[in-house]
Amino acid sequence: MSNQYSAACLCGIVRVDIDGVFESFYLCHCDHCRKGTGSAHAANLFSSKATLSWTSGRDKTVDFYAAKHEAH
């Protein structure tokens, strides 16, 4: 079984390749996940060792953690 994945946003502008295993998967129903997805839940995959490589659209994304800390 391969541990290599490709992913994209719905419009296809942002694309990434992921290499590694996912340790857990959660369907979260908290307020933040519901608001972020605009649905009843969010599907979250977690990995401590997988690597992500941007193949397109990196300049179209925002790192909200970094943006929050730069604002101070």
Secondary structure, 3 states (H helix, E strand, C coil): CCCEEEEECCCCCCEEEEECCCCEEEEECCHHHHHHHCCCCEEEEECCCCEEEEEECHHHCCCHHHHHHHCC
